[in-house]
Amino acid sequence: MGSAKSVGPLIFLLATLLYITNSYPDLDFSHIGCEECTLKKSKVFSRDQPIFQCQGCCFSRAYPTPLRVKKFMMNPKNITSEAACCTASSSHEVKVKNFVVRNHTGCYCGTCIYHKI
């Protein structure tokens, strides 16, 4: 009898958690902690004047490698991945103390390349 009393609250708790989980079916948890690619004020460089930098996340995807491409690969792989990074579409140089910094004026999701400050 003692074990039946402790199972009741456990089943109730499990049922409640399942109900809460099913109440939000349209939530996309893949981008938690990663905001959209936008201009944000830099906390490091914005002391004397506002300096904006592109920050945020863009997409990444994976797809099967086409056979014609696979023939020419040194190490053929079945999956090819592609990613886009949050990059500045336009910017201008600004001098902050003794450093030259790029103040971004527009952002977009583009091909991932080496980023400069």
N, C-alpha and C positions, 0 to 999 in steps of 0.2 A: 504494500500500500504506500509506503514512503516514497518509492521510486515513481509511482504514478503521479504523486503531487508535484514532484520536481519536473516532470516531463510536460505538464500542462503549461506552465509559464514559458518554457522553452519553445513549445509549438506556437504559442501566441506571439512570442517575439519574432520567430521565423516568418509567420504569416504576415505580421505587420511590416517587416522588412521587404518581403516580396510585394506587398501591396504598394509600398512607397516606390519601389523600383519600377513597377509596371505603370505607375501614375505619370511618369515622365518618359515616354517612349521615343520622343523626337529629339532628345538631347544628343548633341554630338560631342563626345568626350575626347576626340582626337586632338583638339587644339587648346586644351586646358593649359593655362599658363603661357600661352603664346598668342599675342594680339596680332591684329592685321597690320600690314606694312604701312606705316604712316610717319609723318614728321613729328619728332618729339624734342622738347627742349633739353639740351645736354646739361646735366647737373655738374659735370666736371668743368666745362669750359664757359658756362654762362655766369660769370661773376660780374664783369663790367658791362657786358652787352649780351642780348639773347643770341645763343648759337643753337641752331637746329640740326639734328642728325636723323637719318632714316633708321628706324628700328621696327622690328616686328618679324613675322613669319610669312612665308610664301609656300606654295605647294611643292610637293615632290611626288613622283609616281614611278612605278616600275611596270615594265611590259616585256613580253617575250622578244628575244632578239631575232630579227628577220634572218632567214637562212642565207640570203645573198651577202649580208654583212658578216655573218658568223664565219663564212669561208675565208675571209681576209683577216680575221683576228689571230694574233699570235697565240693567245690563250683563250679559245672560244668559251663563252659563257652563255647560259640559257636565258638569263634575265638581264635586261639593260635598265638602268635607272636614270632618271632625269630629275634635276632639282632646280628651283629658282630661288634667288636670294633677294632680299630687300636692298635695292640699290638706288642711288641718287640719280634722278633724271637731269637735274640741273643744280649747279652750286657755284659759289664764288669764294675766293680766298679771303680770309680775315686774319688779322694779326691779333693774337691774344697773348699779352705779356711778351715773351720772346719766342713764341711758337706761331707758326703759320698753320691755320686750321681751315678746313673746307666747311662753309656754312651752307647746308643743303637747302634748296628751295622747292624741290619736288622729288617724289619717290615713286617707284614702280617695282614690280616683281620681274627681274631680268635674270639672265644667265649668271651663275655664280662665278665670279672672278675675284682676283685679289683686291681687297678693299684698302683704300688709303684714308687716313684721318683728315 
